[in-house]
Amino acid sequence: MHTTLRSAVTAAFVACLAVAPVAMAATTYADTRVAADAGTVTPISRWHIQDVAKAPQDGAAISASGFATKEWYPVTGRATVMAGLLENDVFKGDVFHSDNLRAVQVPDASGNLFVTPWWYRAGVVLPKAGAGRHTLLRTHGIIASADVWVNGKQVADHADVAGAYPVRDIDITQAVHGGANAVALKVYPGDPRMVLSIGWVDWNPTPPDNNMGPWRGVDILQTGPVALSAPHVATTLSADLKQATLATTVTARNLDSVAHDATLSGTVADKPIQQTVHLGSGETKVVSLATGASPSVVLDNPKVWWPIGMGGHPLYDMKVSATVDGATSDRAATTFGVRRVESALTRQGYRQFTINGKPLLIRGGGWAPDMFLRDDPARMEAEFSYVVNLGINTIRSEGKLENDRFYDLADRNGIMVLAGWECCDKWEAAAKTGGLPWNDADMRVAQASMESEARLLRNHPSVIGFFIGSDHAPPPALSKMYTDTLHAEGWTLPIISAAVPEGTPEAGLSGTKMAGPYDWIPPSYWYADKFGAAFGFDSEVSAGAVIPRLEDVQRMLSVQEQEALWKYPETRQFHASADWSTFAVLTPFDTALAKRYGAPKGLEDYVAKAQLDNYDGVRAQFEAFNARMGAANPATGVIYWMLNNAWPSLHWHLYDYYLNPAGAYYGAKKANEPVHIQYSYDSRAVMVVNHTLEDRHGLVASLKVRNLDGSVRFEKQVAGIDLQGNHAQAVLDLPAVTGLSPVYFIELTLAGADGKQASRNVYWLSTRPDKLDWAKSNWYLTPLTQYGDFTALASLPRATHTLRVSTAREGDEEVATVTLSVPASSPAVAVQEHLSIRRGAKGDLALPVRWTDNDVTLWPGQSVVLTARYPAQGNAAAVVEVSGWNTAATQGTKH
């Protein structure tokens, strides 16, 4: 988000009302049992946590055998303090409802608000140690820092175990023994403006605890005298994609005080690799592994990894073990993909990515984790299924970088990832002043963070670049450190100076823009040639407010907030943005909604109109970039701000926190069809778009212009269209049409040579155009001097519809096939018919759900067959529910 806003980050979380705690959870967790074999990694699965105000003993006592944690909170292995308290139902009610989060306070008589350290304590059962056995404790980042104690001994200081991202291996062999052991972390709080952790700005309120804790978890490693880490496969793919060269390395560390010879052997892509290495006392080496006399492995006709829509996403394995004195000492493994990523600037200075020699339009969204950083594998998998269903190809992570599972899912699903550091807190403090207000400790944490992230990301074929700056490029010392560190870790992917049009000597000009808007603008905005319109590479941009479905609005807002949402546009909404933010009010969105669609008559009417607007606006954003992908002033990338939300929100998402797809989702899904037909607001051209690499021949495009009463005022068909892969082209121009109603429709269809429909797209347009006041634009919106008039939509008669439903079980999913029809006798078109699935007539929504299409518009006599996939659960019969702009809700069950 724009620096002008983000620089005003609030000084601290202030609670306005203390929440009485519920009874302390009595549950205790069993100790983590560590596997006996060398080369094993065992995550600490459970902790007990407590505020130092209630546990004032020192680390020696707390980490001693037998220390009682009866009054402590049992939590999962990756819980932040706030996440752990939520696990234990410490706070009354839903902290995400209304403004309950304001009232969050640690149940402590002193009234402290997460300003003191917290203890994390875990029991660990180790196997009996054999000769040469070592035990390592691996932290994957601590927010903000931690002292580490084992069995009464301090093994690391918070000055060394600091930062959200550095991976640290601590040899605790001398502190542990076979049987029961105790590990304790004294986790220190930290303001993200002052330490290199994770910060939140205007996406949502700042978590009360600032995410303190071992958020990526802590592992216990068993190894022999030589430990392995950071396996790496650097791939070089030939221009014809017929041959790949694999350069494999692994880091070997001698943990002993005497020298050792280690034989490293394994496989990469099922081909043998081996190397013998001599390591002096305590020595660490990056070892290159080879096949015979060759320094690398060559694959002929490799299985090439492609982004979604362009091909498959195959992965290979690398496995290596270290043998010392005839015994296995350690093991390491990774997956990787074979692909070639290149990035350069166009002659206009725009960043253009090329994958395996094919330039492509980056179409993505900005990622947000849960605001308490709760680890939920099932939810993450569901979110990736939505990304695939949406048809977008990229996720941008501006800070808040995820764990390995996130990138594994991206690899398997063909979703490209643009990672990078975040803005507006300590990470970018140096860039804002143009200087370097960091001390040596900050530089060490930043470098360790960059090293660890490079090692985490470099093998994943989904990762295509790293932003070393966000709203500003880093100053010279940081830029050099970041780029030198990346190169030292074998990084071969693009390094991007910033998400704004700035540059650094090492990475060059960014080739990106961050020109807004972030608030409401009409669909026609995207077809202009100014600011955030569809040209160049736009690193974050959208029309702002996105209103969830009615049931979610009612779930997240109080009755008073629901009334204010539709009645009082100037009211600040806690679920719109941070209180101090420009975006805490929805005034531009609400004003446009009332002027274009008519003043809301109630909450249901407001939400219905918002769905029309969100669908129309989000579709236009992606379609405009589609249209310009090969233009003279080309569009090369767009990141919708944002993909998802960290909590229930009225702003910036393609799907809401409850995973309930609404208008914005289906507008984006429509625009990002693999083969698509669309209307251009500027030129009135009808265009066809092909995001696949397969050329299409003999396509047939059809256009109908319909009045509000359904009468056809103009129609045309163009046959024999040849459409290259990865290409967009105009196929016909819509002439001026007379006799149009104030609101009219454009219905587009695209069929293949076999007659099967490939795309269908319906627009509602006004004879009164939106007029933008470009001269008064600012960084987050462009005002209007005239709004389009869609109020006539309210005069549509009630349409009728029918449903036929069949269901089938496929593995862990149910598949519903729905035939939605508008009978010829219907008095009117059925606008934006929305389908959902309930578990029983009055049951909960079946979520997550993936429809082939939704929010469809049909005229009398038309029907469409849609399918939905959702998790199988229980015995309640699936009930399909459909409701629309001008239709009553109807339910259909299996026939």
N, C-alpha and C positions, 0 to 999 in steps of 0.2 A: 504494500500500500504506500501511497505517496508520503514522502518525508515531511512535507508541510504539516500533515496531520500527525504522523507517527512520532514526531519529535516531542509531542506533548504528552508523553506517557505519564500516567498518574504516579505519584510518589510512592504510594503504598495502598494496600487493600485496607479499607476502613469498614468495620462491621457496624451496622446501625442497630442491631438487635441480637443479643445473645440467644442461642438456641440451647435449651436444656438437653443434656445428654440422656440417652437411654441407658439401661443397665449395661454394665461392662460385659462383653462377650465372654462366656466361660470356656469356649472351645480352646483346646491346645492342639498343636500340630506335632506330628512325629518328627523325629530327627531325619535329616536327609542322609540316606545311605549311599556311600560312594562305591562305585564298582571297583573290583580288585585289579583288573588288567591294566598294564601300562598302555598309555595311549587313549585312556577314557576321559571324557569330559562330562561331569555331573553337575547340572544346575542346582543351586540351592533352591529348593522348591517352596520353602515356607520360612517366614520370619515371625518373631514377636517384636512389636515396636512399642516405644513409650517416650514421652517427652522427658527431657532431663529434669524438668521441674518436679516430676513425680518419681524420677529414678536418678537421684543425685550422686549415686556411687560412681567411682572412677572406673575406667575401662578394665583395670586389672580385676576388679571385683565382678563386674558385669560379665566378663568373658570367662570367669572361672567356672570350673565344673560345679554343678549343683546350684548355681544361682537361680532363685525362684522368679519366674515371670508370671505369677498368678494374676496380677492386676494389669498385665500388658495385653495389647491387641494382637491377635494372630492374623497374619496377612499372607498373601501370595508372594511368590519370589520376585516379582517385578513391580511391586506396589510402591508408588509414591506415598508420602504420609497421608495426603488427602484421600487418595484412592484406598488406602488401608482403613481409614476411618469410615469411609463409605461402605467398605466390605463388612464392617462391624455395626452398621446401622446406628452410628453415633448420633446422627442428626435426624430430627423429626421431619417426616415428609420428604418430598422430592426436591433436592437442591436445584434441579433444573426447572422447576415450576415457578412461574411468576418471578419475583425478585428474591426468592428464598436464599439464593447464594449470598446476598448481602449480609444475611444474618448468621452466616457460618462463623462459629467461634470454637476454638478448642475448648472442650469441657474442663477448664482449669480455673480454680478459684482465683488465681492471679490475674486472669483475663488476658493472658498472653495470646497473641495472634501469630503463631508460627514464627516467632522471632528468636526462639531458643533452639538449640540442637535437639535432635531425636536419636534415640538408640534403636538400632536394628540388631537383634540377636537371633542366631540360629544354631541348633545342634547339628553336628555332622559326625556320622559314624564312619570311620575309616577302616579299611582292611589292615591286617597286620603287615607292617612294612618289611619288605625283603631287602637284601643287600642292594645298594645302588638306587633304591627307590626314592623318588622325590614327589612332594605334594606342592602344587602351586594353587594359589588363589587368584582368579582372574576377575577383575572388575571391568565392566563394559561402559563405564561412564557413571559418574555420581553427580547428582545435583544437590548442592553446589560443590561439596567436597566432604571428605570423611577421614577420620582417624580409623585405623584398622587394628583390631585386637584379636589375638587367638590364644585361648587357654591362659589368660592372665598376662600375656606379653603383647606389647605394642609392636606391630610388624610394619606399619606404614603410617606416615603423618599426612594430615589433610593438605599440607602444602604440596605434597607429591601426588595424592589421589584427589585431583580436582578437575572439574570440567565435565560437561554433559557427554562428551564423546571419546575421550582418550581411553584406550584399552590398556590395562596395566596387569602384568603378571608378577605376582609376589611369591617368592619361594618361602613357604612356611614349613618346610620339612623339619627344621629344628624345634618348631613350636608345637608340633602335633605328634600323636601316637596312635597305635591301633586301638580301635574302640571309640568311645564317646569323646567328642571334642566340642568346643564352642567357638563360634566366630561372632564378633560384635563390631558393628560400624557405628561410630559417632558421627552422624550426618549433620553437617552445618547448613543453616539456611543461607540464601544468597539472593539479593536483588539482581534481576537480569540486566539492569543498567550498570551494575558494578562488577559482575562476574560473568564468565563465559559459559552461560547455561542455556536455558530456553526461555524466550520471552513471548508475551502476547500483547497485541496492541489494540486494534479496533475490530478484530474478528469477533471477539467475545471478551467478557471480563477476565481479568487476570486471576488464575487460580489462587486461593488464599494462601497456600503453602509455597507458591512459586515452584511447584513440581519437585520439591526436595525429596531425595531418595535414590536408591539404586535402580533407576527406571528401566534399564536394559538387563538387569539381573547380574548375578555373581555366580561364577562356576568354580568347582573344585576339580583340578586336573591331576591325574596320576601319570607319572612319567619316569623313565630311567634317567641315566646321567645326561643324555642328550635329548633335549626337547625340540620339537618341531612346531613351527607356526607359519602363518602367512603364505600358504601355497599359492602360486601364481602361474597362470598360463597366458602369455602374451601371444596373440594370434596375428598373423599376417596373411591376408587373403588376396590371391591374385586377381587381376582386373577381370579375367574371364570366369572367376569363381570356381575354377577347376582344381585349384591347389591351395592348401593352407599350410603354413609353417607355424609350428607351435614351439615357443621358447618357454621352458618350464623352470621355475625356481622354487625354493623353499628356504625358510630361515631356520638355521640349526644353532642351538645355544647349548654350550657345555655348562651344566649346573654344578659340576664338581670342581674341586680344587686341584685336580690332577688332569693331565691331558688325556684325550680319548680319540681313537679312530672310530668313525662311524660309517657304516655302509647304508646309503640311502637308496632304496629301490621301490619301484611301483609301476604304475601304468598311467598313461595319458591317452585318452581315446582308444583304450584297449591295446596300446602299443607300449612295450617295456621301456622303462627309463631307469637309470642307475648312476650313482656317483659315490666315490669314497672320499671322505673329508677328514682332515686332521684338525682337531680343535684343542687349543691350549686351555689352560685353567680359566674358566669364566668367559671364554671367547664366544662371540656370536658371528656367524657368517651367513651371507645369502648365497646359497649353493645352486649352481646351474646343473640341471639333470639332463642327461643325454642318452641317445641310443647308439651304442657302439662308439665309433669314432665321430659320429655326427653330433654337432652341438645343439641340434634341434630335431624335432619330429616333423615329418612331412606327411600330410594327408592328401591323397588324390581323391578327387570328386567328393569333397567334404559335404556334410549335411549343413547347409547354410541357414543361419538364424535370420528371420525377417520380422519386421514389425507387423502388427495385426493388419489383416487385409491385404498384405503384399506377399504372403507365403507362410510357411510353417515356422515353428519356434523350437527346433531340436536342440538338445543340450548334450554335452559330453561330460565325462567324469575324469578327474585326476585323483589318484590315490598314491600315497607314498608312506613308507615306514622307515624308521631308523633302527639299525641293529648294532649293538655294542657288545663285544665279547660273546657273540653268538646268541644274545638274547634281545628280544624286541624291546626297544627303549621308548619309542613314541610313534604315533601315527598322525597323519594329517590328510585331509581330503577337501576337494572343492568341486563344484560344477562350473562349466563355462560354455560359451557359445562361440561359433565361428561366424564373424561378420566384420564388415569394414565400415567404420564411421568416419566421415569427413565433414568439415565445415569451413566455409569461406564466405567472404562478403561479395555480394552482387555489385555490379557497377554503380548501383545507387547507394551502396553501403549497408545493405540489409544482410543479416546472417541467414545463410542457406545451409541446411543440413542435407547430406547425401548418405544414404545407406546402401551399401553394396553397389555403389555406382549409380544409384537412382535418386535424383533429387525428390524431395517429398515435402508436402505441406504439414508442418507440425500443428496438430489440433488437439489441445489438451485443456487441463484444468489444474488449479492449485490445490495441493493436498493439505489437509489439516487432520492431525490425530485427535483422539479424545483429549479434552482439555486437562484431564487428570492423568494422561498417559497410561491409561489402563490397557493391559495386554489382553486382547481378545482375538485369538486366531480365527474363530468362526466369523466374527464380524469383518475382519480384514478380508477374508476370502469372499464374503458377500459383497463387499465394496468393490473388489476387483471384478466380480461378475457383473456389477453395474457398469463399470468402465467399459468392459467388453460389449455389453448390451447397448451402451450409448454410441458405440462406433468411433469414439475418439481414440487417439493413438499415443498420447503422452500425458504424463503426470509431472508437474513441477513441484518440487519440495523446496520452499524458501525457509531454510532452517527446519527445525522440528524433524530432523532426519530420522528415519526409521531403522528397525533392526533387520537382520538378514532375511527374515521371513517375507517382509515386504518386497524385497528385490527378487527373491525366489518366485513369488507370485507374478511379478512383472515379467520375469524371464519366461515363465511357462505360458503366460497369456499374450506375449508379444507386445506388451505395453512399454514404450520408451519412457525413461526417467531422466529429467533434468534436475539434478540436485544442486544445492548451494547453501551458502550462509545466509542468515536472516538480517533484516534491517532493524534499525530503530532501537537497539539496545547496545550492550557492550560490544557485540560483534561489529557494529558499524560506528561506534563512537569516534574512532580515530578518523574515519572518512568524513564525518560531519564537520569536524574542525579543521580538516586539512593537515592536521598534525598527527602525533602519535602519543596520545595520553595513556599509554600502556606502560606498565613496569615490566621488568624482566620475567616475573612470574606469569604475567598475562601472555607474553610471547611464547613462553614454554608450553603453556596450556594450549594456545592456538596452534602451535606447531605439532604438538602431540595429537590434537584433534584432527588436523589435516592428515597426518600420517595414518591414523586409525581409520578415518573415513576412506582414504585412498585404498587401503588394504581390503576394506569391506566391500567397496564398490567395483574395483577394477576387473574382477572376473565376471561380473554380471553383464551379459550382452544387452540387457535392457537399458543400462546406463549409457547415455550418449554425450554427457558433458557435465561440467561443474562450474557454477557461478561463484567466483571468489568474492563477489560483491553483489549487493541487491540494489537498494535505492541510491547507492554511491559506489564507485569503484574504490578499492582499498588504496590507502596512501602508499608511496613507494616501498617503504620497508616491509609492509605487510604483503604487498603484491609479490615482491621478490621472494619472501619467505614461503608464501603459498605455492607459487609456481615451482620454486626449487624443490620444495618438499614433494609435490606431486611427481615431478620428474624423477626424483630419487627413488620413489616407490614404483617406478615403471609405468607411470600413467601415460597413455598414448592418445587419450580422447581430448576433444576440444576443451580448452580452459577459457572461460568467458569472463571478461573483466567485471561486468555488472549487468543488471537487468534494465539499465537506463543507457542512453547513448553517451557513454563515457569509455575511456580506455586506460590501459596501463602499458608501460614499455614492454613488459614481458608477455602479456596476453593480447595486446593490440586493442583496437576499437571493438566495442561489444557487438555492434550491428543490431542492437535491440532498441526498443522504445518502451516507455512507460508514460504515455501521454494522456491517461484517462480515456474514457470516463469511468467513474466508479458509482455514479448515480444515474437516475433515469434519463434516458434519451430515446427517441423513436427509432423504429427499424431503419428508416431512410438514412440515419446518421452514418451507418456503417459503409454506405456506398459513396461517401464523400472522399475528398483527398486531403483532409486536414486531421491533425491531432491523432486520436486513436482509431480512425477509420481503417478500412481494410487495405493496408499496404504495409510492407516491411514485416518485421518480426515484433509482435506485440507481446511483451513478457507477462502482462497481467492487465485485464480489462473486462468490464461488463457494465450492464445498465443497473447494477445495484440491487435494489430490493427484490427479493424472491419470496413470495408468500406460500407457505405450505398448504396442504389440503385442510379442509375445515376441521376434521377430527384432530389434526396435529396442532392447529392454532388453539383449539379449545383445551388441549392437553398441556400446552406450554404457557398459556396466559391465564391470568385471573379473569373473573367476570368483568371487573372494572377495566382491565387492560384490553380485553376483547372489545368492549364498547368504544374505548378511546381509539382503537386501531382503525375503525371505520368512520368514526364521528369527528375526531379531533386530530387533524393532521399535524398540528404543532406539538402534540404531546410526545415527550421523550419516552421511548420504549426500551426497557432494559434488555430485551431480546433483539433489538435492532443493532446496538453497538454499545461500546463503552460510554458511560454517562457524559464524558467530556467531548465526545466525538461529534463531528459534523453529521455523522450518519446515525446518531441516536434518535433522530426524527426521520420520518418517511415523507416529509412534505413534498419534495419534487415528484415522487412516485404517486402519492395520493392526489396531488393536484392534477397530474396528467390523467390519472384514472377517472377522476370526476369529470374533467373537461372532455375526454374522449368517449367514455362509455356511459356517462351520467353519474350524478351523485349517488353514492351507495345508499340503499334503503335499509340496510342492516348488515350484520356480520356475514351472513351467508351470501348476500348479494355482492359484498365487497370481495370475498374470497373467490367467487365465481368470475367476477370481472378481472381479478388479478391473474387467474389461470389463463384467460385469453391473452392478456397483455404479456405475461411471462413467456408463454409458448411463442407468441409472435416475435417478441424481441430477441429471445435467445436464438431462435431459428435464424433470424436475419443476421445476427453476428457471425455465426459459423458459415452461413451461405455466402455472405459478402466476401469472406476470405477464400471460400471455394472459388468464387467467380474470378478472383484476381490472382489465382495461383500461377497463371502463365501470362499475366498482363504486362503491358509496357512498364507500368509501375507496380511491380509484382508484390503479392502477399506471400510471405515465406513461413509465417508461423503465428499462432494466436493461442494464448493461455487464458481461458475463461477464469475470471476471478469470482468464485472459486469452485472447485469440484464439489467439496463437501464442507461440513461444519464441525467444529470441535464441540459444539453444544447446540441445543435447539435455537434456531435463529431465523430472523426475518430478512436476512441479507445474504447475498453472495453464496449461492450453492446451486448445483444441478440436481442434487437429491438431498433431502433434509436429514436431520440427525436420526429420525425414527426410521430411515430407509424406506420412506413412502413416496414413490415417484409421483411428481405433479407436473404442471404445465411446462416449467422450465426444462425438466428432464426430457419430456417427449418432444419439445421443440428442438433440443439439441440432438436427440436421437434421429429425428426426421432429417435434419440438415446433414448429418454424418453418415447417411446410408452409403454403402460401398459404391453403388451406382445410383445416381440421384438426378431428379429433374427439379429445377427451381426457377423462380421469378426474380428479376433484378429491379430493385426499386428506382434506380437511377435511369437506366436505359430502356426499361420496359421489355428487355430481352428475356426470352425463355432459354435457359442454359441446361446442358446436361453435363454431369460431373462423374468421373470415374476415378475412385481412389484405389482401385486394384491395379495390378500390373498387366492384367489380361485385356487385350484389345477386344472391343465389342463391335459387332457388325450387324447391319440390318435392323437397327433400333427404330422404333416408331414412337414419336412424341405427339401427344394430343393436348389441345388447349380448348377450354370452354370458359367463356365469361358469362356469369349468371347474375341476374338481378336478385333482389331479396325475395321476390316471389317465386324464384326458381326458373324463370324464363331465361332461355339462352340468347344472349345478345350478340355473341360472336363465337365462332369455333373454327378450328383449323387443325389439320393433321399433317405431319411431315414424316415420311417413311424413308427407309434406306440410309439411316444415319450410321456412319462409322465413327467410333469414339475410341481414341487411343487410351491405353492404360495410363494412369497417373496424369490425367489431363481434363480440362474443362473447356467447353466451347458453346457458343451461342448457336441455336438451331432455328429460331424464328424471332421476329419482333412483333410485339403486340401493338397494332395501330390504335389510333384514337377511336373510341367506341362511343356512339351517341345513345341517348335514351337510358342512361344508367340510373339506377336508384342511388340514394345518398350513400348507402353501403352496398357493395357488390362483391362477388366472389370470383376468384380465378381457380379453376380446377385443372390441374396438370396430371397427366399420366405418361409413363414411359414403359413400353413393352419391348421384349426381346424379339428376335427374328422368329421365335417359336410361338409368339403370341402371348407368352406369360408376362404378367405385369411385374416390372422390376422396381417401380417407384410410383407413388401417388402422393400429391401434395396440394393442399387447399389453402388459399389465402382469403382473408376478408379485408377489403380495401375501402377507403373513403374517397369520395369525389372532392372532399376538402382536405388538401394535403397538410401535413405537419411542416412548419417553416421554422428552421433553426436560426438563431441569432448568433452567428459564428463570432462576431466581434466581441461579444460579452462572454465568451468561453473562459472557464477557469480550469484548474487541474483536475477537477472531478466531474464537471458536467458542462454542457452547452445549453443555455436556456432557449425557449421557443417564443416566437411572436404570434404563432397560430398553431392550434392543435387540430389534428384530424377529428372528424365527427363520426363516431360509431354508435351514437345513441339509438339509431334506428334498429339496431339489433334487438333492443328491448321490445320492439313491436312485433317480433316474429310470433306467429301462432304456436301453440304447443304442438310439437311433433310427437309421433308415436314410434315405437321401436319394438322389436321382438328378439328373443335370445334362444339359441339352441346350444346346449353344453354337453360335451362328453369329456370324461377324464380317464387317465391311465397312469399307472405307476411305472416309473423308470428309475431304478436304483433307489436313491434316497430322496428323489423328487416326485412330485405329482405334476402331471402335464394336463392342463385344461385346454381344450379346443373349443372355441366359441364362435358361432356364426351370429353376427349382429346384423339385423336387417331393419331397414326403414320401409314399411310397406307402401305400395303405390298409393294407398288411400290416405297416407299421412298428410295433414294440412300444410306441412312446411318441411324445409330442410332441418335435419337434426345436427346442431352445431356442437362441436367438441364433446363427443360422447366419451365419457371416461369409465373404464371398466376396472373393477377391483374384485378381489376374492376374499370371502369371509369363511371362517371355519364354523359353519352353522349359520342359520338365518340371522341371528343377532350376535354372532361370535366376533372374535378379533379378526383384524385383517391378516391375511396370510402374507407375511413379509420375511425376507426379501422376495420380490416377485420380478420376473423378467418377461415382459410382453414383447411379442414381435412388432406390435404397433399399439398405439393408444391415443386417446384424445382425438378421435377421428370425426370427420364431418361427412355426412351422407345425405343424399337427396332421395326423395320418394322413389321406390323401386330399386334402390341400390342395397347391396349387402357386402360384408367383408368377413373373412375368416381370420381370426386372431388366435394365437396360442400363448399360454402363460406357463412358466415353470416356477415352482415354489417348493419349499421344504415339505416333505411328507411329515405329518404330525397327527397323532391321535386317530380317533375314529369318526370325528365330526365330518359330516358331508360337506364338500366344497360348494359354496353358494356364490355364484357370479352376480355381481351387482353392477348395474350401469345407470349412470345419470349424466345429464348434459346441460348445456346452456339453456335449452328450451324444451327439455324433456323431464318427465317425472322419474324418480328412481324406480328401477325394476330389478327384481331378482330372478335368476334362473338356476335351476339345479340340473343334474345329470339326466339326460334322456336316454 
